[in-house]
Amino acid sequence: MTHSFDGAPIDGWVYTDVVELARRTPSWLDAVISAWSTYGLGVFAVLMVLAWWRARRTGAGAALLALAVPLLVVLAYAVNSVLKLLVREDRPCQSLHVVTLEACPAPGDWSFPSNHTAIAAAAAVSLFLVSRRIGYVALPAAGAMAVSRVWVGAHYPHDVVAGFVVGALVASLTMIPLSRRPDALAHRLEATRLRPLLVASTATGRDTAPERTGTTA
């Protein structure tokens, strides 16, 4: 027999209020929020590519930090998935038996913490440390992802809060130390086939000289 955790006593009433509000809102708004909940992570992938493209023109060290972002997102997802297996919290739609915008996952698809939110938060915090300009877009987008996961009925509020904390911590604890001295590793990689990923080429075919590393404006 699989023992699971019931998170309803924590903030199930908040979850129920949000789900009921979603049922009373215009269908077009529900459609927009549901689409963001399902496909919004793709926006973070686009922002990662944009951050890398801009970082290459800043310097090899900055490009290396940008290339690290998707790796940190995968790491955050792995850490979050381990926590899911440890806590084993039932989905709120299973515990509270409410009608939700998103189909209720099957038993064993654990709720705490939210994977979507952890991924979005890890991407947003990492991107902010690479480029504040892109980070100012990514951070609100991550918050919107967290809210949307409750709105569609997939998670309790505490699930998305925990997911955001997990993603932000993983990104901060790995990206901040890496951002202190990225140049040494970047220069070593410049001598390999990875050079085009680290240094942008000008129209004349010459590589642009590194200007600086770290956070870009």
Protein Blocks (a to p, Z undefined) as FASTA:
>chain_A
ZZdddfklmmmmmmmmmmmmmmmmcfklmmmmmmmmmmmmmmmmmmmmmmmmmmmmnomk
lmmmmmmmmmmmmmmmmmmmmmmmmnopacfklmnopacfbdcddehiafbdcfklmmmm
mmmmmmmmmommlmmmmmmmmmmmmmmmmmnopacfklmmmmmmmmmmmmmmmmmmmmmm
mmlmmmmmmmmmklmmmpccdfkopacddfbgcjdZZ
